[in-house]
Amino acid sequence: MEWISIKDRLPEKDKDLLVCTNTFYMGIGWYYHDLQKWDFEIQKHTEADLGEVTHWMYVPEPPPVEF
């Protein structure tokens, strides 16, 4: 899986994403098409400026459960 630049394309609606910002924050995020706005999981817990999203990728599927 490779990072996708927001200059190349934006993600599909309602998908969990890995995002990377211009301040090198990497984490879970979402893009809201109707608001044309990004949101990050950590923003709910901090006032830090995480910068602007520059790249994203879809979150991979988890490994299968083994019993």
Secondary structure by P-SEA (a helix, b strand, c coil): cbbbbcccccccccccccccccccccccccccccccccccccccccccccccccccccccccccccc
